[in-house]
Amino acid sequence: MNHTMKRTADILRKYAHVFYKEFIQFPFYVLTHPIDGFYEMKRYHRGLLKVATFYLVIEATLGILQYRYTGFLFNNFNPATFDYIRQILVTVSPYAAFIVANWAITTLMDGKGSIKDIYNVVGYALFLKVWLSIANIFLSNVFTMDEAFFYYGIETFGYVVMLFLVFMGVLTIHEYSLSKAVLTIILTVVVIGVIVFLGLLTFSLIQQIYVFLVTIYREIILRL
């Protein structure tokens, strides 16, 4: 019994050490040393897909957690229109669009990074934002409206740091100059706009086709 418990404790300590090293320590290193961190991610393959995916999944589920647990003073979600699946899609779509758009642009502009590298950049860039958002959920139940500045300040700071890290990641993994990295980001935003437009157009066409088919089906049923 004692041997089993000791072995279980050793396994848990091992997994806790791995989690801290890969999911906390290195993302924090990227946060505090973005150029060196992203360079090591690309050059020495220190960036792990499972870590990037972990933070993207947490980011995707934060909308649901915020809906359920954010204090009522700061909870802007409408229970009548809130949909879990739609919230996840709305959260994930901008990141997915950025990854695809940036990969498409940098492929044409001699970027050195692969789509895997871009995915890792986005995932690791979410590190601070995710933890700040989780902290904000708890703080929202403590803060009053007089302290709203701190709540929204924390949220804004998380987004600013994330965008900064994404920019530094793009600059580093693609081995661009500062001006070329800026141009790449601008073109990426343009491509994202095109993707959104085509996505909405496709959705509208599918919706019209669906309505048309349903109308025909109902006409056939009524005439039988």
C-alpha positions as CSV (number, residue, x, y, z in Angstrom):
1,M,0.0,0.0,0.0
2,N,2.7,2.4,1.0
3,H,4.8,1.4,-2.0
4,T,1.9,2.1,-4.3
5,M,1.2,5.5,-2.8
6,K,4.9,6.4,-3.1
7,R,5.0,5.3,-6.7
8,T,1.8,7.3,-7.4
9,A,3.3,10.3,-5.7
10,D,6.5,10.0,-7.8
11,I,4.5,9.8,-11.0
12,L,2.5,12.9,-10.0
13,R,5.6,14.8,-9.2
14,K,7.1,13.8,-12.6
15,Y,4.1,15.0,-14.5
16,A,3.9,18.2,-12.4
17,H,7.6,18.9,-13.2
18,V,7.0,18.3,-16.9
19,F,3.9,20.5,-16.9
20,Y,5.7,23.3,-15.1
21,K,8.7,23.1,-17.4
22,E,6.8,22.9,-20.7
23,F,3.6,24.7,-20.0
24,I,4.7,27.4,-17.6
25,Q,8.5,27.9,-17.6
26,F,9.2,28.1,-21.3
27,P,6.1,30.1,-22.2
28,F,7.1,32.6,-19.4
29,Y,10.6,32.7,-21.0
30,V,9.0,33.5,-24.3
31,L,7.0,36.2,-22.6
32,T,10.0,37.8,-21.0
33,H,12.5,37.1,-23.9
34,P,10.3,37.0,-27.0
35,I,13.1,37.2,-29.6
36,D,15.3,34.5,-27.9
37,G,12.2,32.4,-27.0
38,F,10.7,32.3,-30.5
39,Y,14.2,31.7,-32.0
40,E,14.7,28.7,-29.8
41,M,11.2,27.5,-30.7
42,K,12.1,27.5,-34.3
43,R,15.8,26.7,-34.2
44,Y,15.9,24.1,-31.4
45,H,12.2,22.9,-31.7
46,R,11.4,23.9,-28.2
47,G,7.9,25.0,-29.2
48,L,5.5,22.1,-28.7
49,L,2.1,21.7,-30.5
50,K,0.5,20.3,-27.4
51,V,1.4,23.4,-25.4
52,A,0.2,25.8,-28.1
53,T,-3.0,23.7,-28.4
54,F,-3.5,23.7,-24.6
55,Y,-3.6,27.5,-24.5
56,L,-5.8,27.8,-27.6
57,V,-8.2,25.4,-26.0
58,I,-8.2,27.3,-22.8
59,E,-8.8,30.5,-24.7
60,A,-11.7,28.9,-26.6
61,T,-13.4,27.8,-23.4
62,L,-12.8,31.1,-21.5
63,G,-15.9,32.6,-23.1
64,I,-18.0,29.9,-21.5
65,L,-16.2,30.3,-18.1
66,Q,-16.6,34.1,-18.3
67,Y,-20.4,33.7,-19.1
68,R,-20.9,31.4,-16.1
69,Y,-18.6,32.8,-13.5
70,T,-17.9,36.5,-14.2
71,G,-19.4,38.8,-11.5
72,F,-22.7,40.3,-12.6
73,L,-21.3,43.9,-12.6
74,F,-19.0,42.9,-15.4
75,N,-20.9,40.2,-17.1
76,N,-22.1,41.5,-20.5
77,F,-23.3,38.2,-21.9
78,N,-27.0,37.9,-22.7
79,P,-28.4,34.6,-21.4
80,A,-31.2,34.7,-24.0
81,T,-28.9,34.7,-27.0
82,F,-25.8,33.0,-25.6
83,D,-24.8,29.8,-27.4
84,Y,-21.8,27.7,-26.3
85,I,-20.8,26.4,-29.7
86,R,-21.1,29.8,-31.3
87,Q,-19.1,31.3,-28.5
88,I,-16.3,28.8,-29.1
89,L,-16.3,29.4,-32.8
90,V,-16.3,33.1,-32.4
91,T,-13.3,32.9,-30.1
92,V,-11.3,30.4,-32.2
93,S,-12.0,31.8,-35.7
94,P,-9.8,34.9,-35.5
95,Y,-6.8,32.9,-34.4
96,A,-7.4,30.2,-37.1
97,A,-7.9,33.0,-39.7
98,F,-4.7,34.7,-38.7
99,I,-2.7,31.4,-38.9
100,V,-4.0,30.6,-42.4
101,A,-3.7,34.2,-43.6
102,N,-0.2,34.7,-42.3
103,W,1.0,31.4,-43.7
104,A,-0.4,32.3,-47.1
105,I,1.2,35.8,-47.1
106,T,4.6,34.7,-45.8
107,T,4.8,31.9,-48.3
108,L,4.6,34.5,-51.0
109,M,7.1,36.8,-49.2
110,D,9.8,34.2,-48.6
111,G,9.0,33.7,-44.9
112,K,11.1,31.0,-43.2
113,G,8.4,29.9,-40.8
114,S,6.0,27.0,-41.4
115,I,2.4,26.9,-40.6
116,K,3.3,24.8,-37.5
117,D,5.7,27.7,-36.4
118,I,2.9,30.2,-36.8
119,Y,0.5,28.0,-34.9
120,N,3.0,27.8,-32.0
121,V,3.6,31.5,-32.0
122,V,-0.2,32.2,-31.6
123,G,-0.5,29.5,-28.9
124,Y,2.4,30.7,-26.9
125,A,1.4,34.3,-27.3
126,L,-1.8,33.5,-25.4
127,F,0.1,32.5,-22.3
128,L,-0.2,35.7,-20.3
129,K,-3.7,36.6,-21.7
130,V,-5.1,33.3,-20.6
131,W,-3.9,33.5,-17.0
132,L,-4.9,37.1,-16.7
133,S,-8.4,36.3,-18.0
134,I,-8.7,33.5,-15.5
135,A,-7.6,35.9,-12.7
136,N,-10.1,38.4,-14.0
137,I,-13.0,36.0,-13.6
138,F,-12.2,35.7,-9.9
139,L,-11.5,39.5,-9.5
140,S,-14.8,40.3,-11.2
141,N,-16.6,38.9,-8.2
142,V,-14.5,41.1,-5.8
143,F,-14.2,44.4,-7.7
144,T,-16.8,47.1,-7.5
145,M,-17.7,49.5,-10.3
146,D,-15.3,52.0,-8.8
147,E,-12.5,49.4,-9.5
148,A,-13.7,48.7,-13.0
149,F,-10.6,50.5,-14.4
150,F,-8.4,47.7,-13.0
151,Y,-10.7,45.0,-14.4
152,Y,-10.7,46.4,-17.9
153,G,-7.0,47.4,-17.6
154,I,-6.0,43.8,-16.9
155,E,-8.1,42.6,-19.9
156,T,-6.6,45.2,-22.2
157,F,-3.1,44.6,-21.0
158,G,-3.5,40.9,-21.8
159,Y,-4.6,41.7,-25.4
160,V,-1.8,44.2,-25.9
161,V,0.9,41.7,-24.7
162,M,-0.6,39.0,-26.9
163,L,-0.5,41.2,-30.0
164,F,3.1,42.2,-29.2
165,L,4.2,38.6,-28.9
166,V,2.5,37.6,-32.1
167,F,4.3,40.4,-33.9
168,M,7.6,39.5,-32.4
169,G,7.0,35.9,-33.2
170,V,6.2,36.7,-36.9
171,L,9.3,38.8,-37.1
172,T,11.5,36.1,-35.6
173,I,10.3,32.9,-37.2
174,H,10.1,34.3,-40.7
175,E,13.5,36.1,-40.2
176,Y,12.1,39.4,-41.4
177,S,13.3,43.0,-40.9
178,L,11.0,45.3,-38.8
179,S,9.5,47.0,-41.8
180,K,8.8,43.7,-43.6
181,A,7.2,42.3,-40.5
182,V,4.9,45.3,-40.2
183,L,4.0,45.0,-43.9
184,T,3.3,41.3,-43.4
185,I,1.0,41.9,-40.5
186,I,-0.9,44.6,-42.5
187,L,-1.3,42.2,-45.5
188,T,-2.3,39.4,-43.1
189,V,-5.1,41.6,-41.8
190,V,-6.2,42.3,-45.4
191,V,-6.3,38.6,-46.1
192,I,-8.3,37.9,-42.9
193,G,-10.8,40.5,-44.2
194,V,-11.1,38.6,-47.5
195,I,-11.5,35.3,-45.6
196,V,-14.3,36.7,-43.5
197,F,-16.0,38.2,-46.5
198,L,-15.8,34.8,-48.4
199,G,-16.9,33.0,-45.3
200,L,-20.0,35.2,-44.9
201,L,-20.8,34.9,-48.6
202,T,-20.5,31.1,-48.5
203,F,-22.6,30.9,-45.4
204,S,-25.3,33.1,-47.0
205,L,-25.3,31.0,-50.2
206,I,-25.6,27.8,-48.1
207,Q,-28.4,29.3,-46.1
208,Q,-30.3,30.3,-49.3
209,I,-29.8,26.9,-50.8
210,Y,-31.1,25.3,-47.6
211,V,-34.2,27.5,-47.6
212,F,-34.8,26.7,-51.3
213,L,-34.5,22.9,-50.7
214,V,-36.8,23.0,-47.7
215,T,-39.4,25.0,-49.6
216,I,-39.3,22.5,-52.5
217,Y,-39.6,19.6,-50.0
218,R,-42.6,21.2,-48.3
219,E,-44.3,21.9,-51.7
220,I,-43.8,18.2,-52.7
221,I,-45.2,17.0,-49.4
222,L,-48.3,19.3,-49.7
223,R,-49.0,18.0,-53.2
224,L,-48.8,14.3,-52.4
